[in-house]
Amino acid sequence: MILFQAQDISVRFGGIRAVDSVSFDVHDGEVFSIIGPNGAGKTTIFNLISRIYPSTSGRLIFEGKEFTRTPASQIASLGIARTFQNIELFPNATLLENLLIGRHCHSRVNFLSELAFLPSVRNAELRHREKVEDVIAFLGLERYRDSLIANLPYGVRKVVELGRALCIEPKLLLLDEPSSGLNVEETEGMGFWIEDIKKDLGITVIMVEHDMSLVNQVSDRVMALNYGKVLAMGTPQAVQSHPEVVKAYLGGEVESAA
Amino acid sequence: MRHLFRTQYQQDIALFRHNGDRFWYGLLMLVILIAPAILGEFYIGELGGVFIFAIAGVGLMLLVGYTGLISLGHAAFLGIGAYVNAVLLAQGVPFLVTLPLAGAFTALCGAAIGRPTLRMSGLYLAIATLAFGSIVGTVFQKWTAVTGGFDGFAVPTPYVFGIAIEGATGIYYVSLAVLVLVLWVSANLLRSPTGRAMVAIRDSEVSAQSMGIHLARYKTLAFAISAGMTGLAGALFAHYVRYLAPDAFDVLLSVQFLTIVFVGGLGSLRGAILGAMFVRLLPQFIAIVRDDLPFGIGRLPGLEPSLFGLSLVLVILFQPAGLNGMWLKAKAWFQAFPFKRQASFRRQKSYARSERLR
């Protein structure tokens, strides 16, 4: 079943076509990776899906419904969560507060009852806390629960950001370079978590990634981009040996069977 | 040293974390309640002023310290609250109606200024709110039919359930009640989704948006709440000064409010209270010691503003967490006595990204 579809999406910044009529389908329960050299438009696709940038043309469809014009703040309620390339956590709040902010799209209490902290608000808070604790247990973040994000090491923050996205309880998770800035061990850990997210939580993942071993480890299908255009799509092996992809990465003419 | 052993999620959202807190806050409340019986009229009057400034300080803290938006126009909100309250009282509306109305109307004004400045932050927002402040100040001066212009007018005595709120003690108790209410409401907000949304906007707008937080809605709301609380403080301020004149609500007052927030410590309600104490009591302290200072320093013109400026600079340089930070350090020192270590309070530096301008 197709969960997410991008149909001919394009975006132009002045004269630059950052994304040039890109189309792809993501099936329910798969890990779909987007690879490509720097500046290929990978993160821009994520910003288009999370509606931070308005697309110039094309259609975005999630669960059969178009959301090309939905405001950015409603994307989370659709069930699409994301992480950021350079970590966009809330550094002056604790880990717990960060994860609770991830529950924001599930909050149904009204402002006036918040002012008095009525029992309805208290109970909702306790339920959110339980969900957050599930995520903390899943990712093994117990010991950092009350630490400020600003005081946590980079590797842990990366995991916290993953956790905050999981608190949204998404159907589709967008991971923007989950392994950037991580060492080999941490990258391996990240790979296992992505597999667990897919198998245990049943969440579909779209991932932008440079680390090819991680891409090979977790992805079902891969799309290669360059200059905003799709070069190849298919299994990780097929895409990596595709002549256009090799050319984009190594430059110059393609030698046969190099 | 206390080790809090947590067994329920309830404990993390309780207003008072343990019985020690309950005991000390209860004792403080008791002392404040019986203070008028012990202290003289002058001190009670000054404390009433501290309460009123603390109410406005809490309001501004929610905006600056928690939502990360700055305002140089809060004196105008104080003025709007003061005039709405005083004018309605003069029309014969009872005080228990005019006080909430003053707060509500000022909150609407806050939303009205919050809405068009949504995309602004930092210096630009400071300038926009400064402009708003001076426009409102001009309205106070020129709209003589309502405000009496520069002549001003005497604020009528309020009655609560038939009892006249007169003198320092009356204002003291009413301000205390409003301050407690405002603190309770703020603490409730901060442990609910709205308070967390404000913190999220302060720390990262793009990520707040992706978490489903409607930026425009929450920024406007923060402005409205902040202005509304300042309006309540304004209504009480009218009775505190007894005679309303437009020159009381100038930009210097707005700067004093910001001083409360910065010296008190950004992102802490306790900081707003400590900051209000600092701002209100420093001039009195200067007045008391003025004659005893050597070399006639006490007679230098502009001593008070320069001391304010100096303390603001010193706090920002050496104690970014403000008076609240000092309080927490002192508390930790006593709790750990005699095992305090130099490194206990040193904040870890992270070089991953530059510090945001908060």
Interface residues (C-beta under 8 A of the other chain):
Chain A: S50 I52 P71 A72 S73 Q74 I75 A76 S77 A81 R82 F84 N86 I87 E88 L89 F90 P91 N92 A93 L96 E97 L100 I101 G102 R103 H104 C105 S107 V109 F111 E114 L115 A116 F117 V121 R122 E125 L126 R129 E130 E133 A150 N151 Y154 R157 R164 I168
Chain B: Y9 Q10 D12 I13 V185 N188 L189 R191 S192 P193 T194 R196 A197 V199 A200 R202 D203 S204 V206 S207 A208 Q209 S210 M211 G212 I213 H214 L215 L221 G267 R347 Q348 S350 A352 R353 R356 R358
